[in-house]
Amino acid sequence: MLSCLISKTSGEARVGGLEVGNARDALAVRKMVGLVPDNVGLYEALSAYRNLDFYGKLYDCPGPERAARIQMLLQGLGMWAERDRAVQTFSKGMKQKIAIARAMVHDPQVLLLDEPTANLDPEAARTVRDFILERKKDGKTVLLNTHNLDEAQRICDRIGVLKGHL
């Protein structure tokens, strides 16, 4: 709901002061939010770089800024050397890293992360955690969905538990 992919059924939610359920604010909310869903949904035939470039264009990121951002994201996630490889050749963990980069290519203020370290080996999970912590230091709001309590403790300032409601 916070990413405007599905409509709310009741209640109220705001992102950056904009009402999530308001159709006139939907595009602005989408530009403020970066989403990493449980299904990474990348274009398998495209390279990692071309995937990120495509999504950056969808968000109207200017060319030079987009290229610099893609390089920063891929380097930060340890994927720069793999930038020209087709995503279909990647492991699940590598695809997860590209999905995380895709969520951040437009420099959103809010990151919605659904199990961002699932399917990652311990070293890759540490890289992703450190990368997320750097985004927090940059002033980004991170909403993390995880069953990994250790990860939640390392990343989160506050924790909410869903059990029918928050």
Rosetta silent file (secondary structure, phi, psi, omega in degrees, C-alpha in Angstrom):
SEQUENCE: MLSCLISKTSGEARVGGLEVGNARDALAVRKMVGLVPDNVGLYEALSAYRNLDFYGKLYDCPGPERAARIQMLLQGLGMWAERDRAVQTFSKGMKQKIAIARAMVHDPQVLLLDEPTANLDPEAARTVRDFILERKKDGKTVLLNTHNLDEAQRICDRIGVLKGHL
SCORE:     score description
SCORE:     0.000 S_00000001
   1 L     0.000  -42.606 -177.863    0.000    0.000    0.000 S_00000001
   2 L   -65.265  -21.548  178.089    2.763    2.465    0.878 S_00000001
   3 L   -93.666    1.595  179.724    4.259    1.985   -2.593 S_00000001
   4 L    67.618   22.848  176.394    0.852    2.604   -4.245 S_00000001
   5 L   -82.109  -32.149  175.811    0.817   -0.851   -5.864 S_00000001
   6 L  -130.356  154.793 -178.505   -2.417   -1.827   -4.135 S_00000001
   7 L   -82.316  149.159  175.096   -5.227    0.279   -2.734 S_00000001
   8 L   -76.411  151.835  178.801   -5.878    0.597    0.959 S_00000001
   9 L   -98.841  -25.264  176.735   -9.117   -0.841    2.259 S_00000001
  10 L  -163.830  169.793  177.246   -9.423    1.420    5.283 S_00000001
  11 L    81.001 -164.920 -174.656   -7.479    3.843    7.392 S_00000001
  12 L  -144.273  142.037  175.549   -4.969    6.418    6.350 S_00000001
  13 L  -143.343  143.572  179.327   -1.290    6.403    5.426 S_00000001
  14 E  -130.298  144.781  173.235    1.041    9.197    4.396 S_00000001
  15 E  -129.031  120.778 -178.917    4.453    9.253    2.772 S_00000001
  16 L    59.233   30.762  179.929    6.274   12.565    2.757 S_00000001
  17 L    82.941   -3.619 -179.641    3.078   14.284    3.841 S_00000001
  18 E   -98.731  140.684 -179.815    1.142   12.917    0.854 S_00000001
  19 E   -75.603  125.755 -175.976   -1.868   10.661    1.280 S_00000001
  20 L   -63.004  -40.288 -176.278   -1.124    7.204   -0.106 S_00000001
  21 L   -80.922   -1.745 -177.486   -4.681    6.463   -1.228 S_00000001
  22 L   -85.587  117.681 -176.080   -5.104    9.753   -3.089 S_00000001
  23 H   -58.230  -35.153 -177.175   -4.901    9.146   -6.857 S_00000001
  24 H   -72.031  -20.393  178.820   -3.566   12.640   -7.535 S_00000001
  25 H   -97.184   -5.246 -171.322   -0.617   12.013   -5.166 S_00000001
  26 H   -58.129  -46.516 -178.557    0.169    8.468   -6.352 S_00000001
  27 H   -63.677  -42.834  179.122    2.944    9.376   -8.821 S_00000001
  28 H   -63.868  -39.527  177.933    4.650   11.679   -6.320 S_00000001
  29 H   -64.753  -44.705  179.827    4.468    8.968   -3.641 S_00000001
  30 H   -58.756  -36.406  179.530    5.925    6.374   -6.036 S_00000001
  31 H   -71.974  -21.772  179.124    8.869    8.673   -6.727 S_00000001
  32 H   -86.827  -13.866 -171.991    9.512    8.989   -2.978 S_00000001
  33 E  -115.687  137.005  170.121    9.462    5.228   -2.372 S_00000001
  34 E  -113.768  128.264 -174.439   11.878    2.476   -3.369 S_00000001
  35 E  -117.722  130.855  169.341   10.444   -1.032   -3.093 S_00000001
  36 E  -115.876   98.160 -179.990   12.207   -4.389   -2.901 S_00000001
  37 L   -79.062  174.903  179.163    9.414   -6.982   -3.062 S_00000001
  38 L   -70.294  -24.918  175.091    9.831  -10.689   -2.360 S_00000001
  39 L  -103.730  114.179 -170.611    9.746  -11.335   -6.127 S_00000001
  40 L   -65.019  -32.226  173.553   12.625   -9.359   -7.641 S_00000001
  41 L    55.502   49.235  177.461   10.973   -9.013  -11.092 S_00000001
  42 L   -93.940  161.614  174.060   14.007   -8.038  -13.164 S_00000001
  43 L   -82.067  105.234 -171.338   14.335   -8.223  -16.937 S_00000001
  44 L   -61.127  -36.170 -176.471   16.340  -11.432  -17.238 S_00000001
  45 L   -77.578  -18.019  179.668   17.698  -10.840  -20.766 S_00000001
  46 L   -85.496  155.868  174.590   19.062   -7.400  -19.885 S_00000001
  47 E   -72.687  167.508  176.738   22.349   -6.787  -18.129 S_00000001
  48 H   -57.832  -46.191 -178.458   22.421   -5.517  -14.564 S_00000001
  49 H   -62.254  -45.783 -177.552   23.379   -2.065  -15.811 S_00000001
  50 H   -66.420  -34.339  174.328   20.644   -1.954  -18.458 S_00000001
  51 H   -58.912  -49.587 -177.677   18.016   -3.035  -15.905 S_00000001
  52 H   -67.347  -38.021  177.971   18.975   -0.148  -13.641 S_00000001
  53 H   -63.243  -42.920  178.640   19.219    2.276  -16.544 S_00000001
  54 H   -59.328  -49.909 -178.965   15.735    1.272  -17.729 S_00000001
  55 H   -67.406  -35.233  175.670   14.194    1.808  -14.296 S_00000001
  56 H   -61.431  -39.415  176.643   16.081    5.068  -13.848 S_00000001
  57 H   -64.841  -39.032  178.083   14.558    6.325  -17.099 S_00000001
  58 H   -59.451  -31.964  179.428   11.090    5.338  -15.871 S_00000001
  59 L   -91.895   10.256  177.913   11.672    7.616  -12.889 S_00000001
  60 L    60.970   32.505  175.860   12.895   10.457  -15.154 S_00000001
  61 L   -73.722  128.309  179.073   16.404   10.445  -13.682 S_00000001
  62 L   -60.659  145.723 -174.143   18.661   12.645  -15.882 S_00000001
  63 H   -47.326  -59.715 -177.945   21.293   10.701  -17.881 S_00000001
  64 H   -62.373  -40.446  178.111   24.559   11.781  -16.194 S_00000001
  65 H   -64.980  -41.007 -179.848   23.015   11.618  -12.716 S_00000001
  66 H   -62.677  -46.047 -179.467   21.499    8.215  -13.526 S_00000001
  67 H   -61.980  -44.050  179.108   24.839    6.820  -14.741 S_00000001
  68 H   -64.970  -40.315 -179.749   26.673    8.056  -11.634 S_00000001
  69 H   -65.651  -44.241  179.239   23.954    6.693   -9.370 S_00000001
  70 H   -60.341  -44.085  178.957   24.001    3.283  -11.068 S_00000001
  71 H   -61.548  -45.467  179.639   27.778    3.103  -10.672 S_00000001
  72 H   -60.452  -44.356 -178.568   27.558    4.060   -6.980 S_00000001
  73 H   -65.294  -48.227 -178.394   24.831    1.478   -6.328 S_00000001
  74 H   -65.463  -38.969  177.058   26.563   -1.367   -8.155 S_00000001
  75 H   -66.476  -43.619 -179.234   29.908   -0.595   -6.518 S_00000001
  76 H   -62.759  -29.244  179.733   28.314   -0.316   -3.085 S_00000001
  77 L   -98.640    8.662  177.778   26.668   -3.707   -3.506 S_00000001
  78 L    68.981   29.636 -175.997   29.791   -5.357   -4.922 S_00000001
  79 L  -118.546    6.793 -176.537   28.218   -5.831   -8.369 S_00000001
  80 H   -60.645  -41.074 -179.032   30.148   -3.364  -10.557 S_00000001
  81 H   -65.487  -20.484 -178.155   32.276   -6.102  -12.172 S_00000001
  82 H   -98.895    6.824 -170.291   29.065   -7.924  -13.145 S_00000001
  83 L   -58.388  -30.193 -176.384   27.315   -4.886  -14.639 S_00000001
  84 L   -96.292   -0.333  178.212   27.420   -6.103  -18.255 S_00000001
  85 L   -81.854  145.365  175.804   26.287   -9.678  -17.582 S_00000001
  86 E   -65.775  138.060 -178.961   22.719  -10.729  -18.337 S_00000001
  87 H   -59.338  -30.454 -179.088   20.661  -11.028  -15.174 S_00000001
  88 H   -62.148  -16.996  178.739   19.561  -14.532  -16.241 S_00000001
  89 H   -90.604   -2.912 -174.965   23.123  -15.729  -15.487 S_00000001
  90 L   -84.714  153.043  170.517   22.996  -14.443  -11.893 S_00000001
  91 L   -73.169  169.151  177.660   22.440  -16.397   -8.706 S_00000001
  92 H   -59.046  -41.109 -179.781   19.387  -15.576   -6.570 S_00000001
  93 H   -64.149  -39.735  178.177   21.565  -13.520   -4.258 S_00000001
  94 H   -66.371  -39.754  177.281   23.014  -11.477   -7.118 S_00000001
  95 H   -63.370  -37.624  178.525   19.508  -10.825   -8.445 S_00000001
  96 H   -62.038  -41.956  178.571   18.499   -9.677   -4.973 S_00000001
  97 H   -63.131  -40.122  178.836   21.338   -7.142   -4.957 S_00000001
  98 H   -67.003  -37.394  177.171   20.237   -5.800   -8.353 S_00000001
  99 H   -63.636  -37.616  177.272   16.655   -5.529   -7.064 S_00000001
 100 H   -65.796  -43.920  177.100   17.942   -3.494   -4.112 S_00000001
 101 H   -62.086  -41.259  179.347   19.876   -1.228   -6.482 S_00000001
 102 H   -59.794  -40.331 -179.779   16.778   -0.878   -8.671 S_00000001
 103 H   -65.166  -21.103 -175.480   14.754    0.271   -5.651 S_00000001
 104 H  -109.115   -0.613 -173.104   17.324    2.999   -5.017 S_00000001
 105 L   -62.099  -28.773 -179.468   18.142    4.113   -8.565 S_00000001
 106 L   -96.834   12.177  176.668   15.848    7.148   -8.325 S_00000001
 107 L    56.237   55.015 -178.176   17.224    8.149   -4.895 S_00000001
 108 L   -71.208  157.390  177.276   13.969    7.699   -2.955 S_00000001
 109 L   -82.419  -24.708 -176.707   13.505    9.052    0.555 S_00000001
 110 E  -123.533  131.424  176.681   11.742    5.890    1.764 S_00000001
 111 E  -114.394  124.523  175.822   12.907    2.309    1.238 S_00000001
 112 E  -106.430  110.870 -173.217   10.466   -0.573    1.671 S_00000001
 113 E  -116.935  117.396  178.564   12.505   -3.756    1.953 S_00000001
 114 E  -101.349  104.840  179.619   10.886   -7.192    2.073 S_00000001
 115 L    50.233   59.285 -173.702   13.452   -9.706    3.336 S_00000001
 116 L   -64.859  -20.738 -179.814   16.386   -7.933    1.620 S_00000001
 117 L  -105.538    8.985  176.448   18.973  -10.514    2.699 S_00000001
 118 L   -61.974  141.480  178.480   16.915  -13.614    1.881 S_00000001
 119 L    70.753    9.972  179.599   18.850  -16.027   -0.355 S_00000001
 120 L  -101.872  143.900  173.932   22.146  -14.279    0.343 S_00000001
 121 L   -71.841  165.422 -174.885   25.259  -15.960    1.670 S_00000001
 122 H   -55.351  -40.218 -179.695   26.636  -14.476    4.924 S_00000001
 123 H   -67.316  -43.996  178.886   29.167  -12.214    3.183 S_00000001
 124 H   -65.762  -38.626  178.035   26.616  -10.865    0.693 S_00000001
 125 H   -62.044  -39.990  178.119   24.089  -10.362    3.510 S_00000001
 126 H   -64.378  -42.423  177.554   26.680   -8.307    5.407 S_00000001
 127 H   -58.680  -45.712 -179.515   27.330   -6.207    2.276 S_00000001
 128 H   -65.849  -44.686  178.302   23.595   -5.535    1.891 S_00000001
 129 H   -58.830  -46.515  179.433   23.142   -4.722    5.595 S_00000001
 130 H   -61.884  -39.163  179.120   26.073   -2.301    5.498 S_00000001
 131 H   -63.864  -43.349  178.224   24.674   -0.731    2.334 S_00000001
 132 H   -63.813  -42.504  178.620   21.260   -0.255    3.964 S_00000001
 133 H   -62.135  -36.296  176.014   22.891    1.272    7.047 S_00000001
 134 H   -63.717  -39.118  178.492   24.738    3.734    4.789 S_00000001
 135 H   -65.570  -37.050  175.665   21.415    4.783    3.255 S_00000001
 136 H   -61.857  -43.055  178.187   20.077    5.361    6.774 S_00000001
 137 H   -62.198  -28.870  177.291   23.090    7.578    7.496 S_00000001
 138 L   -76.527   -0.695  177.624   22.184    9.477    4.306 S_00000001
 139 L    94.306   10.681  179.051   18.834   10.291    5.937 S_00000001
 140 L   -78.834  147.615  172.650   16.676    7.694    4.196 S_00000001
 141 E   -91.016  128.631 -178.458   13.738    6.110    5.989 S_00000001
 142 E  -118.334  121.052  171.412   13.974    2.315    5.872 S_00000001
 143 E  -106.576  117.806 -173.407   10.995    0.055    6.521 S_00000001
 144 E  -112.541  125.526  172.713   12.252   -3.493    6.828 S_00000001
 145 E  -103.603  117.437 -178.943   10.086   -6.595    6.718 S_00000001
 146 L  -153.841  152.699  171.313   12.042   -9.528    8.110 S_00000001
 147 L   -99.952   -3.566 -177.470   11.701  -12.626   10.222 S_00000001
 148 L   -89.067   98.622 -175.960   15.410  -12.355   11.073 S_00000001
 149 H   -64.841  -34.015  177.076   15.476  -10.691   14.501 S_00000001
 150 H   -61.868  -44.293  178.098   19.266  -10.355   14.482 S_00000001
 151 H   -63.070  -42.959  178.982   19.044   -8.435   11.214 S_00000001
 152 H   -59.491  -42.519  179.696   16.243   -6.250   12.583 S_00000001
 153 H   -64.991  -36.858 -178.648   18.368   -5.379   15.626 S_00000001
 154 H   -71.844  -34.249 -172.493   21.358   -4.470   13.446 S_00000001
 155 H   -98.230  -38.578 -166.341   19.411   -2.263   11.024 S_00000001
 156 L   -91.270  146.090  171.738   16.397   -0.852   12.847 S_00000001
 157 L   -89.484  -34.064  178.590   16.029    1.990   15.328 S_00000001
 158 L  -134.230  150.048 -179.116   12.447    0.971   16.115 S_00000001
 159 L  -128.129  135.314  173.571   10.617   -2.310   15.700 S_00000001
 160 L  -120.994  144.450 -179.928    6.910   -2.940   15.222 S_00000001
 161 L  -114.495  126.607  177.375    5.298   -6.360   15.295 S_00000001
 162 L   -89.640  121.745  174.639    2.315   -7.148   13.103 S_00000001
 163 L  -146.720   77.175 -173.561   -0.217   -9.401   14.746 S_00000001
 164 L    86.459  -39.232  175.671   -3.527   -8.430   13.201 S_00000001
 165 L  -157.971  169.161 -177.243   -2.441   -4.774   13.511 S_00000001
 166 L   -82.984    0.000    0.000    0.689   -2.799   14.300 S_00000001
